[in-house]
Amino acid sequence: MQRHLRLRRKEDFARLRQQGRVWQHPLLILSVTSNGLAHNRYGFVTSKRLGTAVVRNRIRRLLREAVREVHAHLRQGYDIAFVARPRIAGQPFQVVRQAVSVSLQRAGLYNPPAEGSSS
């Protein structure tokens, strides 16, 4: 994921916690707030409760790839954080991608591409 699309600063995550709107899914928690920029920024939280560093890194990679696939279809101008829940550990990519898509649709940020489109 490109550097300008990342949420990394502690202050940004704190602002998301205080001002953000939250949507819950069995595999993850989505927190969203507007950022005043022309693009979205994404953050991924994987606590030690999820497992070893190998497990946490795999979860982050799966979440980043799922977001990369839907990024072009999202409304822009938001800070978005995904907090992984323990049940996400060991899930295949299709399940993680579905959880990300459903959460973003519930938040009103995702318009899925029409069936048969070349995206």
C-alpha positions as CSV (number, residue, x, y, z in Angstrom):
1,M,0.0,0.0,0.0
2,Q,1.3,3.4,-0.9
3,R,2.8,5.5,1.9
4,H,0.3,8.4,1.7
5,L,-2.6,5.9,2.0
6,R,-1.4,4.6,5.4
7,L,-2.5,5.6,8.9
8,R,0.5,5.4,11.1
9,R,0.5,8.2,13.7
10,K,-0.8,7.5,17.2
11,E,-2.8,10.8,17.1
12,D,-4.7,9.6,14.0
13,F,-5.7,6.4,15.6
14,A,-6.7,8.3,18.8
15,R,-8.9,10.7,16.7
16,L,-10.5,7.7,15.0
17,R,-11.3,6.2,18.5
18,Q,-12.8,9.5,19.7
19,Q,-14.6,10.8,16.7
20,G,-15.0,7.8,14.4
21,R,-18.1,5.8,13.7
22,V,-17.8,2.1,14.4
23,W,-19.2,-1.0,12.6
24,Q,-18.7,-4.5,14.0
25,H,-18.4,-7.7,12.1
26,P,-17.6,-11.1,13.7
27,L,-14.1,-11.0,12.1
28,L,-13.2,-7.3,12.4
29,I,-14.2,-3.9,13.7
30,L,-14.3,-1.0,11.2
31,S,-13.8,2.6,12.4
32,V,-14.3,5.5,10.1
33,T,-14.1,9.3,10.3
34,S,-13.6,12.0,7.6
35,N,-10.0,13.3,7.1
36,G,-10.4,16.4,4.9
37,L,-8.1,14.9,2.3
38,A,-8.8,13.9,-1.3
39,H,-8.0,10.3,-0.6
40,N,-8.6,7.7,2.1
41,R,-6.0,6.6,4.6
42,Y,-6.1,3.0,6.0
43,G,-4.8,1.6,9.3
44,F,-4.7,-2.0,10.5
45,V,-4.7,-3.0,14.2
46,T,-3.6,-6.6,15.1
47,S,-3.1,-7.1,18.8
48,K,-1.0,-9.8,20.4
49,R,-4.2,-11.6,21.4
50,L,-4.4,-12.8,17.7
51,G,-1.3,-15.0,18.0
52,T,2.3,-15.0,17.1
53,A,4.0,-12.3,15.0
54,V,3.7,-14.6,12.0
55,V,-0.1,-14.9,12.4
56,R,-0.5,-11.1,13.0
57,N,1.6,-10.3,9.9
58,R,-0.4,-12.7,7.8
59,I,-3.7,-11.1,9.0
60,R,-2.3,-7.6,8.2
61,R,-1.3,-8.8,4.7
62,L,-4.7,-10.3,4.0
63,L,-6.5,-7.1,5.2
64,R,-4.2,-4.8,3.1
65,E,-4.8,-6.9,0.0
66,A,-8.5,-6.9,0.5
67,V,-8.5,-3.1,0.9
68,R,-6.2,-2.7,-2.2
69,E,-8.8,-4.6,-4.3
70,V,-11.7,-2.4,-3.3
71,H,-9.9,0.9,-2.9
72,A,-11.0,2.1,-6.4
73,H,-14.6,1.6,-5.5
74,L,-14.6,3.5,-2.2
75,R,-15.8,7.0,-1.4
76,Q,-12.7,9.1,-0.8
77,G,-11.8,11.5,2.1
78,Y,-11.9,9.1,5.1
79,D,-9.6,7.6,7.6
80,I,-10.5,4.0,8.0
81,A,-9.1,1.6,10.6
82,F,-9.6,-2.2,10.6
83,V,-9.2,-3.9,14.0
84,A,-8.8,-7.6,13.6
85,R,-10.7,-9.9,16.0
86,P,-9.4,-13.3,17.1
87,R,-11.8,-15.2,14.9
88,I,-10.0,-13.8,11.8
89,A,-6.9,-15.9,12.5
90,G,-6.6,-18.8,10.1
91,Q,-9.4,-17.6,7.8
92,P,-8.8,-17.9,4.0
93,F,-8.4,-14.7,1.9
94,Q,-11.9,-15.0,0.4
95,V,-13.5,-14.9,3.9
96,V,-11.4,-11.9,4.9
97,R,-12.2,-10.1,1.6
98,Q,-15.9,-10.7,2.2
99,A,-15.7,-9.3,5.7
100,V,-13.9,-6.2,4.5
101,S,-16.5,-5.7,1.7
102,V,-19.5,-6.2,3.9
103,S,-18.1,-3.8,6.6
104,L,-17.4,-1.1,4.1
105,Q,-20.9,-1.5,2.5
106,R,-22.5,-1.2,5.9
107,A,-20.5,2.0,6.5
108,G,-21.8,3.4,3.1
109,L,-18.3,3.7,1.6
110,Y,-18.3,0.8,-0.9
111,N,-20.1,0.6,-4.2
112,P,-19.3,-2.8,-5.6
113,P,-18.5,-3.0,-9.3
114,A,-21.4,-4.2,-11.6
115,E,-21.4,-7.8,-12.5
116,G,-19.5,-8.5,-15.7
117,S,-17.4,-5.4,-15.4
118,S,-13.7,-5.7,-16.2
119,S,-12.5,-4.3,-12.8
